[in-house]
Amino acid sequence: MNNITLSLLEEIKSIVGATYFFTDEESFAKYGSDETEKLHYAPQVVVKPRTAEEISKLLILCNQHLIHVTPRGAGTGLTGGA
């Protein structure tokens, strides 16, 4: 799998909008783990798509560029799924 480039980040931001696009350390800390103890994987970007169309566009883009996608729920799991 590949790392996300700056141009790819811009494409992702254009899909979800700047309000739902996060690249800050606080978001990485929050969304890089769930309730599992001592298990953290910092993401390269956090996005919060609002529609099925945005989700579809993101998944197509990530598939084309071989980028991992980890869907996330409430983050309350104990299996390290987040």
PDB file of N, CA, C and O in Angstrom:
ATOM      1  N   MET A   1       0.829  -1.183   0.000  1.00  0.00           N
ATOM      2  CA  MET A   1       0.000   0.000   0.000  1.00  0.00           C
ATOM      3  C   MET A   1       0.879   1.254   0.000  1.00  0.00           C
ATOM      4  O   MET A   1       2.048   1.210   0.384  1.00  0.00           O
ATOM      5  N   ASN A   2       0.302   2.351  -0.430  1.00  0.00           N
ATOM      6  CA  ASN A   2       1.056   3.583  -0.620  1.00  0.00           C
ATOM      7  C   ASN A   2       0.762   4.611   0.462  1.00  0.00           C
ATOM      8  O   ASN A   2      -0.256   4.541   1.151  1.00  0.00           O
ATOM      9  N   ASN A   3       1.672   5.564   0.596  1.00  0.00           N
ATOM     10  CA  ASN A   3       1.449   6.719   1.443  1.00  0.00           C
ATOM     11  C   ASN A   3       0.632   7.746   0.672  1.00  0.00           C
ATOM     12  O   ASN A   3       0.589   7.730  -0.558  1.00  0.00           O
ATOM     13  N   ILE A   4       0.002   8.613   1.395  1.00  0.00           N
ATOM     14  CA  ILE A   4      -0.819   9.649   0.782  1.00  0.00           C
ATOM     15  C   ILE A   4       0.060  10.853   0.434  1.00  0.00           C
ATOM     16  O   ILE A   4       0.767  11.384   1.290  1.00  0.00           O
ATOM     17  N   THR A   5       0.008  11.268  -0.813  1.00  0.00           N
ATOM     18  CA  THR A   5       0.787  12.423  -1.271  1.00  0.00           C
ATOM     19  C   THR A   5       0.004  13.711  -1.009  1.00  0.00           C
ATOM     20  O   THR A   5      -1.189  13.677  -0.710  1.00  0.00           O
ATOM     21  N   LEU A   6       0.691  14.836  -1.127  1.00  0.00           N
ATOM     22  CA  LEU A   6       0.028  16.128  -0.956  1.00  0.00           C
ATOM     23  C   LEU A   6      -1.082  16.339  -1.987  1.00  0.00           C
ATOM     24  O   LEU A   6      -2.144  16.871  -1.662  1.00  0.00           O
ATOM     25  N   SER A   7      -0.835  15.923  -3.221  1.00  0.00           N
ATOM     26  CA  SER A   7      -1.865  16.094  -4.253  1.00  0.00           C
ATOM     27  C   SER A   7      -3.079  15.212  -3.960  1.00  0.00           C
ATOM     28  O   SER A   7      -4.214  15.608  -4.226  1.00  0.00           O
ATOM     29  N   LEU A   8      -2.844  14.028  -3.418  1.00  0.00           N
ATOM     30  CA  LEU A   8      -3.945  13.146  -3.051  1.00  0.00           C
ATOM     31  C   LEU A   8      -4.731  13.720  -1.869  1.00  0.00           C
ATOM     32  O   LEU A   8      -5.957  13.608  -1.827  1.00  0.00           O
ATOM     33  N   LEU A   9      -4.035  14.331  -0.917  1.00  0.00           N
ATOM     34  CA  LEU A   9      -4.717  14.992   0.192  1.00  0.00           C
ATOM     35  C   LEU A   9      -5.657  16.082  -0.322  1.00  0.00           C
ATOM     36  O   LEU A   9      -6.772  16.241   0.175  1.00  0.00           O
ATOM     37  N   GLU A  10      -5.197  16.822  -1.311  1.00  0.00           N
ATOM     38  CA  GLU A  10      -6.035  17.878  -1.888  1.00  0.00           C
ATOM     39  C   GLU A  10      -7.269  17.293  -2.570  1.00  0.00           C
ATOM     40  O   GLU A  10      -8.360  17.855  -2.475  1.00  0.00           O
ATOM     41  N   GLU A  11      -7.098  16.174  -3.251  1.00  0.00           N
ATOM     42  CA  GLU A  11      -8.241  15.510  -3.883  1.00  0.00           C
ATOM     43  C   GLU A  11      -9.246  15.037  -2.837  1.00  0.00           C
ATOM     44  O   GLU A  11     -10.455  15.186  -3.011  1.00  0.00           O
ATOM     45  N   ILE A  12      -8.734  14.469  -1.756  1.00  0.00           N
ATOM     46  CA  ILE A  12      -9.609  14.004  -0.682  1.00  0.00           C
ATOM     47  C   ILE A  12     -10.359  15.184  -0.075  1.00  0.00           C
ATOM     48  O   ILE A  12     -11.566  15.106   0.154  1.00  0.00           O
ATOM     49  N   LYS A  13      -9.647  16.271   0.185  1.00  0.00           N
ATOM     50  CA  LYS A  13     -10.284  17.466   0.757  1.00  0.00           C
ATOM     51  C   LYS A  13     -11.352  18.010  -0.171  1.00  0.00           C
ATOM     52  O   LYS A  13     -12.384  18.493   0.295  1.00  0.00           O
ATOM     53  N   SER A  14     -11.124  17.941  -1.480  1.00  0.00           N
ATOM     54  CA  SER A  14     -12.120  18.454  -2.431  1.00  0.00           C
ATOM     55  C   SER A  14     -13.391  17.607  -2.425  1.00  0.00           C
ATOM     56  O   SER A  14     -14.464  18.098  -2.778  1.00  0.00           O
ATOM     57  N   ILE A  15     -13.280  16.348  -2.031  1.00  0.00           N
ATOM     58  CA  ILE A  15     -14.460  15.476  -1.973  1.00  0.00           C
ATOM     59  C   ILE A  15     -15.306  15.782  -0.738  1.00  0.00           C
ATOM     60  O   ILE A  15     -16.527  15.903  -0.842  1.00  0.00           O
ATOM     61  N   VAL A  16     -14.675  15.907   0.422  1.00  0.00           N
ATOM     62  CA  VAL A  16     -15.444  16.062   1.669  1.00  0.00           C
ATOM     63  C   VAL A  16     -15.554  17.503   2.141  1.00  0.00           C
ATOM     64  O   VAL A  16     -16.416  17.815   2.963  1.00  0.00           O
ATOM     65  N   GLY A  17     -14.707  18.382   1.641  1.00  0.00           N
ATOM     66  CA  GLY A  17     -14.700  19.770   2.093  1.00  0.00           C
ATOM     67  C   GLY A  17     -13.761  19.944   3.275  1.00  0.00           C
ATOM     68  O   GLY A  17     -13.534  19.005   4.038  1.00  0.00           O
ATOM     69  N   ALA A  18     -13.219  21.138   3.427  1.00  0.00           N
ATOM     70  CA  ALA A  18     -12.214  21.422   4.456  1.00  0.00           C
ATOM     71  C   ALA A  18     -12.742  21.202   5.873  1.00  0.00           C
ATOM     72  O   ALA A  18     -11.975  20.842   6.765  1.00  0.00           O
ATOM     73  N   THR A  19     -14.036  21.413   6.091  1.00  0.00           N
ATOM     74  CA  THR A  19     -14.620  21.255   7.428  1.00  0.00           C
ATOM     75  C   THR A  19     -14.579  19.813   7.912  1.00  0.00           C
ATOM     76  O   THR A  19     -14.557  19.571   9.119  1.00  0.00           O
ATOM     77  N   TYR A  20     -14.568  18.852   6.996  1.00  0.00           N
ATOM     78  CA  TYR A  20     -14.628  17.435   7.338  1.00  0.00           C
ATOM     79  C   TYR A  20     -13.338  16.697   6.996  1.00  0.00           C
ATOM     80  O   TYR A  20     -13.342  15.485   6.779  1.00  0.00           O
ATOM     81  N   PHE A  21     -12.242  17.437   6.952  1.00  0.00           N
ATOM     82  CA  PHE A  21     -10.924  16.939   6.569  1.00  0.00           C
ATOM     83  C   PHE A  21      -9.936  17.330   7.662  1.00  0.00           C
ATOM     84  O   PHE A  21      -9.824  18.511   7.994  1.00  0.00           O
ATOM     85  N   PHE A  22      -9.206  16.346   8.237  1.00  0.00           N
ATOM     86  CA  PHE A  22      -8.351  16.627   9.381  1.00  0.00           C
ATOM     87  C   PHE A  22      -6.960  16.017   9.198  1.00  0.00           C
ATOM     88  O   PHE A  22      -6.827  14.844   8.849  1.00  0.00           O
ATOM     89  N   THR A  23      -5.927  16.829   9.438  1.00  0.00           N
ATOM     90  CA  THR A  23      -4.549  16.347   9.368  1.00  0.00           C
ATOM     91  C   THR A  23      -3.759  16.801  10.594  1.00  0.00           C
ATOM     92  O   THR A  23      -2.529  16.853  10.558  1.00  0.00           O
ATOM     93  N   ASP A  24      -4.453  17.125  11.665  1.00  0.00           N
ATOM     94  CA  ASP A  24      -3.790  17.611  12.873  1.00  0.00           C
ATOM     95  C   ASP A  24      -3.503  16.463  13.852  1.00  0.00           C
ATOM     96  O   ASP A  24      -4.174  15.431  13.826  1.00  0.00           O
ATOM     97  N   GLU A  25      -2.514  16.655  14.699  1.00  0.00           N
ATOM     98  CA  GLU A  25      -2.086  15.622  15.648  1.00  0.00           C
ATOM     99  C   GLU A  25      -3.197  15.230  16.623  1.00  0.00           C
ATOM    100  O   GLU A  25      -3.294  14.062  17.000  1.00  0.00           O
ATOM    101  N   GLU A  26      -4.020  16.166  17.031  1.00  0.00           N
ATOM    102  CA  GLU A  26      -5.118  15.859  17.956  1.00  0.00           C
ATOM    103  C   GLU A  26      -6.101  14.864  17.323  1.00  0.00           C
ATOM    104  O   GLU A  26      -6.541  13.921  17.980  1.00  0.00           O
ATOM    105  N   SER A  27      -6.438  15.076  16.066  1.00  0.00           N
ATOM    106  CA  SER A  27      -7.328  14.148  15.360  1.00  0.00           C
ATOM    107  C   SER A  27      -6.660  12.790  15.183  1.00  0.00           C
ATOM    108  O   SER A  27      -7.310  11.755  15.333  1.00  0.00           O
ATOM    109  N   PHE A  28      -5.372  12.787  14.865  1.00  0.00           N
ATOM    110  CA  PHE A  28      -4.659  11.522  14.704  1.00  0.00           C
ATOM    111  C   PHE A  28      -4.650  10.731  16.010  1.00  0.00           C
ATOM    112  O   PHE A  28      -4.810   9.511  15.999  1.00  0.00           O
ATOM    113  N   ALA A  29      -4.465  11.423  17.130  1.00  0.00           N
ATOM    114  CA  ALA A  29      -4.476  10.752  18.432  1.00  0.00           C
ATOM    115  C   ALA A  29      -5.865  10.205  18.743  1.00  0.00           C
ATOM    116  O   ALA A  29      -6.004   9.081  19.227  1.00  0.00           O
ATOM    117  N   LYS A  30      -6.879  10.999  18.465  1.00  0.00           N
ATOM    118  CA  LYS A  30      -8.259  10.603  18.765  1.00  0.00           C
ATOM    119  C   LYS A  30      -8.731   9.442  17.901  1.00  0.00           C
ATOM    120  O   LYS A  30      -9.350   8.506  18.408  1.00  0.00           O
ATOM    121  N   TYR A  31      -8.450   9.492  16.611  1.00  0.00           N
ATOM    122  CA  TYR A  31      -8.976   8.507  15.677  1.00  0.00           C
ATOM    123  C   TYR A  31      -8.017   7.361  15.371  1.00  0.00           C
ATOM    124  O   TYR A  31      -8.339   6.489  14.564  1.00  0.00           O
ATOM    125  N   GLY A  32      -6.851   7.349  16.000  1.00  0.00           N
ATOM    126  CA  GLY A  32      -5.873   6.292  15.772  1.00  0.00           C
ATOM    127  C   GLY A  32      -6.013   5.110  16.708  1.00  0.00           C
ATOM    128  O   GLY A  32      -5.206   4.181  16.674  1.00  0.00           O
ATOM    129  N   SER A  33      -7.048   5.146  17.553  1.00  0.00           N
ATOM    130  CA  SER A  33      -7.235   4.036  18.489  1.00  0.00           C
ATOM    131  C   SER A  33      -8.693   3.946  18.916  1.00  0.00           C
ATOM    132  O   SER A  33      -9.497   4.843  18.661  1.00  0.00           O
ATOM    133  N   ASP A  34      -9.005   2.842  19.569  1.00  0.00           N
ATOM    134  CA  ASP A  34     -10.319   2.703  20.199  1.00  0.00           C
ATOM    135  C   ASP A  34     -10.063   2.457  21.681  1.00  0.00           C
ATOM    136  O   ASP A  34      -9.056   2.935  22.204  1.00  0.00           O
ATOM    137  N   GLU A  35     -10.918   1.743  22.363  1.00  0.00           N
ATOM    138  CA  GLU A  35     -10.748   1.511  23.795  1.00  0.00           C
ATOM    139  C   GLU A  35      -9.756   0.402  24.117  1.00  0.00           C
ATOM    140  O   GLU A  35      -9.561   0.069  25.286  1.00  0.00           O
ATOM    141  N   THR A  36      -9.128  -0.174  23.100  1.00  0.00           N
ATOM    142  CA  THR A  36      -8.107  -1.186  23.314  1.00  0.00           C
ATOM    143  C   THR A  36      -6.896  -0.537  23.985  1.00  0.00           C
ATOM    144  O   THR A  36      -6.431   0.516  23.548  1.00  0.00           O
ATOM    145  N   GLU A  37      -6.393  -1.160  25.039  1.00  0.00           N
ATOM    146  CA  GLU A  37      -5.251  -0.596  25.746  1.00  0.00           C
ATOM    147  C   GLU A  37      -3.975  -0.707  24.925  1.00  0.00           C
ATOM    148  O   GLU A  37      -3.728  -1.720  24.270  1.00  0.00           O
ATOM    149  N   LYS A  38      -3.178   0.336  24.969  1.00  0.00           N
ATOM    150  CA  LYS A  38      -1.829   0.360  24.400  1.00  0.00           C
ATOM    151  C   LYS A  38      -1.761  -0.026  22.924  1.00  0.00           C
ATOM    152  O   LYS A  38      -0.797  -0.659  22.494  1.00  0.00           O
ATOM    153  N   LEU A  39      -2.747   0.338  22.167  1.00  0.00           N
ATOM    154  CA  LEU A  39      -2.745   0.032  20.738  1.00  0.00           C
ATOM    155  C   LEU A  39      -3.144   1.300  19.984  1.00  0.00           C
ATOM    156  O   LEU A  39      -4.268   1.783  20.125  1.00  0.00           O
ATOM    157  N   HIS A  40      -2.225   1.835  19.189  1.00  0.00           N
ATOM    158  CA  HIS A  40      -2.484   3.078  18.471  1.00  0.00           C
ATOM    159  C   HIS A  40      -1.803   3.032  17.111  1.00  0.00           C
ATOM    160  O   HIS A  40      -0.621   2.705  17.012  1.00  0.00           O
ATOM    161  N   TYR A  41      -2.543   3.355  16.080  1.00  0.00           N
ATOM    162  CA  TYR A  41      -2.020   3.466  14.723  1.00  0.00           C
ATOM    163  C   TYR A  41      -2.457   4.808  14.163  1.00  0.00           C
ATOM    164  O   TYR A  41      -3.614   4.974  13.776  1.00  0.00           O
ATOM    165  N   ALA A  42      -1.553   5.751  14.118  1.00  0.00           N
ATOM    166  CA  ALA A  42      -1.895   7.097  13.653  1.00  0.00           C
ATOM    167  C   ALA A  42      -2.261   7.073  12.173  1.00  0.00           C
ATOM    168  O   ALA A  42      -1.517   6.529  11.358  1.00  0.00           O
ATOM    169  N   PRO A  43      -3.397   7.654  11.827  1.00  0.00           N
ATOM    170  CA  PRO A  43      -3.776   7.737  10.407  1.00  0.00           C
ATOM    171  C   PRO A  43      -2.963   8.811   9.694  1.00  0.00           C
ATOM    172  O   PRO A  43      -2.302   9.632  10.330  1.00  0.00           O
ATOM    173  N   GLN A  44      -3.022   8.793   8.379  1.00  0.00           N
ATOM    174  CA  GLN A  44      -2.378   9.843   7.583  1.00  0.00           C
ATOM    175  C   GLN A  44      -3.332  11.001   7.346  1.00  0.00           C
ATOM    176  O   GLN A  44      -2.910  12.128   7.087  1.00  0.00           O
ATOM    177  N   VAL A  45      -4.609  10.713   7.438  1.00  0.00           N
ATOM    178  CA  VAL A  45      -5.648  11.736   7.285  1.00  0.00           C
ATOM    179  C   VAL A  45      -6.924  11.184   7.922  1.00  0.00           C
ATOM    180  O   VAL A  45      -7.148   9.974   7.950  1.00  0.00           O
ATOM    181  N   VAL A  46      -7.746  12.087   8.427  1.00  0.00           N
ATOM    182  CA  VAL A  46      -9.062  11.724   8.962  1.00  0.00           C
ATOM    183  C   VAL A  46     -10.094  12.491   8.159  1.00  0.00           C
ATOM    184  O   VAL A  46      -9.999  13.711   8.017  1.00  0.00           O
ATOM    185  N   VAL A  47     -11.073  11.782   7.638  1.00  0.00           N
ATOM    186  CA  VAL A  47     -12.161  12.442   6.907  1.00  0.00           C
ATOM    187  C   VAL A  47     -13.490  11.957   7.454  1.00  0.00           C
ATOM    188  O   VAL A  47     -13.613  10.834   7.943  1.00  0.00           O
ATOM    189  N   LYS A  48     -14.477  12.829   7.359  1.00  0.00           N
ATOM    190  CA  LYS A  48     -15.823  12.497   7.824  1.00  0.00           C
ATOM    191  C   LYS A  48     -16.821  12.737   6.688  1.00  0.00           C
ATOM    192  O   LYS A  48     -17.512  13.756   6.658  1.00  0.00           O
ATOM    193  N   PRO A  49     -16.884  11.789   5.763  1.00  0.00           N
ATOM    194  CA  PRO A  49     -17.826  11.959   4.647  1.00  0.00           C
ATOM    195  C   PRO A  49     -19.257  11.970   5.162  1.00  0.00           C
ATOM    196  O   PRO A  49     -19.580  11.293   6.138  1.00  0.00           O
ATOM    197  N   ARG A  50     -20.112  12.744   4.501  1.00  0.00           N
ATOM    198  CA  ARG A  50     -21.494  12.917   4.944  1.00  0.00           C
ATOM    199  C   ARG A  50     -22.510  12.198   4.085  1.00  0.00           C
ATOM    200  O   ARG A  50     -23.653  12.010   4.501  1.00  0.00           O
ATOM    201  N   THR A  51     -22.109  11.790   2.889  1.00  0.00           N
ATOM    202  CA  THR A  51     -23.076  11.169   1.985  1.00  0.00           C
ATOM    203  C   THR A  51     -22.502   9.890   1.391  1.00  0.00           C
ATOM    204  O   THR A  51     -21.292   9.662   1.408  1.00  0.00           O
ATOM    205  N   ALA A  52     -23.394   9.066   0.867  1.00  0.00           N
ATOM    206  CA  ALA A  52     -22.958   7.843   0.185  1.00  0.00           C
ATOM    207  C   ALA A  52     -22.103   8.192  -1.026  1.00  0.00           C
ATOM    208  O   ALA A  52     -21.164   7.463  -1.346  1.00  0.00           O
ATOM    209  N   GLU A  53     -22.406   9.277  -1.692  1.00  0.00           N
ATOM    210  CA  GLU A  53     -21.626   9.701  -2.851  1.00  0.00           C
ATOM    211  C   GLU A  53     -20.197  10.057  -2.452  1.00  0.00           C
ATOM    212  O   GLU A  53     -19.251   9.685  -3.147  1.00  0.00           O
ATOM    213  N   GLU A  54     -20.029  10.774  -1.336  1.00  0.00           N
ATOM    214  CA  GLU A  54     -18.679  11.098  -0.874  1.00  0.00           C
ATOM    215  C   GLU A  54     -17.909   9.835  -0.499  1.00  0.00           C
ATOM    216  O   GLU A  54     -16.730   9.700  -0.827  1.00  0.00           O
ATOM    217  N   ILE A  55     -18.572   8.919   0.183  1.00  0.00           N
ATOM    218  CA  ILE A  55     -17.928   7.651   0.550  1.00  0.00           C
ATOM    219  C   ILE A  55     -17.484   6.912  -0.702  1.00  0.00           C
ATOM    220  O   ILE A  55     -16.360   6.414  -0.769  1.00  0.00           O
ATOM    221  N   SER A  56     -18.356   6.841  -1.686  1.00  0.00           N
ATOM    222  CA  SER A  56     -18.037   6.154  -2.934  1.00  0.00           C
ATOM    223  C   SER A  56     -16.835   6.791  -3.625  1.00  0.00           C
ATOM    224  O   SER A  56     -15.927   6.085  -4.062  1.00  0.00           O
ATOM    225  N   LYS A  57     -16.825   8.110  -3.726  1.00  0.00           N
ATOM    226  CA  LYS A  57     -15.707   8.803  -4.368  1.00  0.00           C
ATOM    227  C   LYS A  57     -14.403   8.570  -3.626  1.00  0.00           C
ATOM    228  O   LYS A  57     -13.361   8.366  -4.249  1.00  0.00           O
ATOM    229  N   LEU A  58     -14.450   8.598  -2.290  1.00  0.00           N
ATOM    230  CA  LEU A  58     -13.252   8.365  -1.492  1.00  0.00           C
ATOM    231  C   LEU A  58     -12.713   6.952  -1.691  1.00  0.00           C
ATOM    232  O   LEU A  58     -11.509   6.755  -1.855  1.00  0.00           O
ATOM    233  N   LEU A  59     -13.613   5.973  -1.676  1.00  0.00           N
ATOM    234  CA  LEU A  59     -13.179   4.588  -1.836  1.00  0.00           C
ATOM    235  C   LEU A  59     -12.624   4.317  -3.231  1.00  0.00           C
ATOM    236  O   LEU A  59     -11.656   3.572  -3.380  1.00  0.00           O
ATOM    237  N   ILE A  60     -13.222   4.906  -4.233  1.00  0.00           N
ATOM    238  CA  ILE A  60     -12.697   4.770  -5.601  1.00  0.00           C
ATOM    239  C   ILE A  60     -11.298   5.377  -5.685  1.00  0.00           C
ATOM    240  O   ILE A  60     -10.381   4.757  -6.222  1.00  0.00           O
ATOM    241  N   LEU A  61     -11.137   6.586  -5.155  1.00  0.00           N
ATOM    242  CA  LEU A  61      -9.846   7.271  -5.175  1.00  0.00           C
ATOM    243  C   LEU A  61      -8.783   6.463  -4.427  1.00  0.00           C
ATOM    244  O   LEU A  61      -7.670   6.288  -4.923  1.00  0.00           O
ATOM    245  N   CYS A  62      -9.125   5.977  -3.242  1.00  0.00           N
ATOM    246  CA  CYS A  62      -8.161   5.204  -2.454  1.00  0.00           C
ATOM    247  C   CYS A  62      -7.825   3.873  -3.120  1.00  0.00           C
ATOM    248  O   CYS A  62      -6.681   3.420  -3.065  1.00  0.00           O
ATOM    249  N   ASN A  63      -8.801   3.256  -3.738  1.00  0.00           N
ATOM    250  CA  ASN A  63      -8.546   2.011  -4.456  1.00  0.00           C
ATOM    251  C   ASN A  63      -7.599   2.245  -5.636  1.00  0.00           C
ATOM    252  O   ASN A  63      -6.684   1.455  -5.866  1.00  0.00           O
ATOM    253  N   GLN A  64      -7.816   3.307  -6.366  1.00  0.00           N
ATOM    254  CA  GLN A  64      -6.956   3.624  -7.515  1.00  0.00           C
ATOM    255  C   GLN A  64      -5.504   3.851  -7.099  1.00  0.00           C
ATOM    256  O   GLN A  64      -4.581   3.528  -7.846  1.00  0.00           O
ATOM    257  N   HIS A  65      -5.307   4.408  -5.900  1.00  0.00           N
ATOM    258  CA  HIS A  65      -3.963   4.755  -5.427  1.00  0.00           C
ATOM    259  C   HIS A  65      -3.429   3.784  -4.374  1.00  0.00           C
ATOM    260  O   HIS A  65      -2.396   4.034  -3.753  1.00  0.00           O
ATOM    261  N   LEU A  66      -4.143   2.674  -4.180  1.00  0.00           N
ATOM    262  CA  LEU A  66      -3.737   1.645  -3.210  1.00  0.00           C
ATOM    263  C   LEU A  66      -3.505   2.224  -1.817  1.00  0.00           C
ATOM    264  O   LEU A  66      -2.462   1.996  -1.204  1.00  0.00           O
ATOM    265  N   ILE A  67      -4.481   2.966  -1.331  1.00  0.00           N
ATOM    266  CA  ILE A  67      -4.438   3.587  -0.010  1.00  0.00           C
ATOM    267  C   ILE A  67      -5.358   2.810   0.925  1.00  0.00           C
ATOM    268  O   ILE A  67      -6.512   2.544   0.588  1.00  0.00           O
ATOM    269  N   HIS A  68      -4.846   2.447   2.100  1.00  0.00           N
ATOM    270  CA  HIS A  68      -5.663   1.767   3.100  1.00  0.00           C
ATOM    271  C   HIS A  68      -6.774   2.677   3.604  1.00  0.00           C
ATOM    272  O   HIS A  68      -6.582   3.884   3.758  1.00  0.00           O
ATOM    273  N   VAL A  69      -7.928   2.092   3.857  1.00  0.00           N
ATOM    274  CA  VAL A  69      -9.059   2.818   4.438  1.00  0.00           C
ATOM    275  C   VAL A  69      -9.526   2.034   5.658  1.00  0.00           C
ATOM    276  O   VAL A  69      -9.741   0.824   5.581  1.00  0.00           O
ATOM    277  N   THR A  70      -9.681   2.722   6.775  1.00  0.00           N
ATOM    278  CA  THR A  70     -10.206   2.091   7.980  1.00  0.00           C
ATOM    279  C   THR A  70     -11.480   2.814   8.378  1.00  0.00           C
ATOM    280  O   THR A  70     -11.417   3.923   8.909  1.00  0.00           O
ATOM    281  N   PRO A  71     -12.645   2.202   8.130  1.00  0.00           N
ATOM    282  CA  PRO A  71     -13.893   2.820   8.581  1.00  0.00           C
ATOM    283  C   PRO A  71     -13.928   2.821  10.106  1.00  0.00           C
ATOM    284  O   PRO A  71     -13.363   1.930  10.740  1.00  0.00           O
ATOM    285  N   ARG A  72     -14.575   3.793  10.685  1.00  0.00           N
ATOM    286  CA  ARG A  72     -14.613   3.901  12.137  1.00  0.00           C
ATOM    287  C   ARG A  72     -16.024   4.224  12.605  1.00  0.00           C
ATOM    288  O   ARG A  72     -16.732   5.034  12.007  1.00  0.00           O
ATOM    289  N   GLY A  73     -16.402   3.574  13.676  1.00  0.00           N
ATOM    290  CA  GLY A  73     -17.682   3.858  14.337  1.00  0.00           C
ATOM    291  C   GLY A  73     -17.444   4.806  15.495  1.00  0.00           C
ATOM    292  O   GLY A  73     -16.807   5.848  15.341  1.00  0.00           O
ATOM    293  N   ALA A  74     -17.956   4.437  16.648  1.00  0.00           N
ATOM    294  CA  ALA A  74     -17.871   5.292  17.828  1.00  0.00           C
ATOM    295  C   ALA A  74     -16.533   5.198  18.551  1.00  0.00           C
ATOM    296  O   ALA A  74     -16.246   6.026  19.415  1.00  0.00           O
ATOM    297  N   GLY A  75     -15.703   4.198  18.212  1.00  0.00           N
ATOM    298  CA  GLY A  75     -14.402   4.062  18.860  1.00  0.00           C
ATOM    299  C   GLY A  75     -14.476   3.407  20.224  1.00  0.00           C
ATOM    300  O   GLY A  75     -13.556   3.548  21.029  1.00  0.00           O
ATOM    301  N   THR A  76     -15.555   2.694  20.495  1.00  0.00           N
ATOM    302  CA  THR A  76     -15.727   2.062  21.802  1.00  0.00           C
ATOM    303  C   THR A  76     -15.324   0.594  21.806  1.00  0.00           C
ATOM    304  O   THR A  76     -15.409  -0.063  22.844  1.00  0.00           O
ATOM    305  N   GLY A  77     -14.890   0.070  20.671  1.00  0.00           N
ATOM    306  CA  GLY A  77     -14.528  -1.334  20.573  1.00  0.00           C
ATOM    307  C   GLY A  77     -13.300  -1.686  21.391  1.00  0.00           C
ATOM    308  O   GLY A  77     -12.507  -0.818  21.758  1.00  0.00           O
ATOM    309  N   LEU A  78     -13.156  -2.973  21.670  1.00  0.00           N
ATOM    310  CA  LEU A  78     -12.022  -3.459  22.459  1.00  0.00           C
ATOM    311  C   LEU A  78     -11.152  -4.418  21.658  1.00  0.00           C
ATOM    312  O   LEU A  78     -10.402  -5.205  22.236  1.00  0.00           O
ATOM    313  N   THR A  79     -11.246  -4.360  20.331  1.00  0.00           N
ATOM    314  CA  THR A  79     -10.502  -5.311  19.495  1.00  0.00           C
ATOM    315  C   THR A  79      -9.450  -4.648  18.628  1.00  0.00           C
ATOM    316  O   THR A  79      -8.806  -5.333  17.833  1.00  0.00           O
ATOM    317  N   GLY A  80      -9.250  -3.353  18.747  1.00  0.00           N
ATOM    318  CA  GLY A  80      -8.251  -2.656  17.941  1.00  0.00           C
ATOM    319  C   GLY A  80      -8.707  -2.361  16.528  1.00  0.00           C
ATOM    320  O   GLY A  80      -7.884  -2.073  15.660  1.00  0.00           O
ATOM    321  N   GLY A  81     -10.010  -2.427  16.282  1.00  0.00           N
ATOM    322  CA  GLY A  81     -10.545  -2.202  14.944  1.00  0.00           C
ATOM    323  C   GLY A  81     -10.420  -0.785  14.437  1.00  0.00           C
ATOM    324  O   GLY A  81     -10.425  -0.554  13.228  1.00  0.00           O
ATOM    325  N   ALA A  82     -10.308   0.167  15.347  1.00  0.00           N
ATOM    326  CA  ALA A  82     -10.196   1.562  14.922  1.00  0.00           C
ATOM    327  C   ALA A  82      -8.809   1.832  14.389  1.00  0.00           C
ATOM    328  O   ALA A  82      -8.513   2.954  13.979  1.00  0.00           O
TER     329      ALA A  82
END
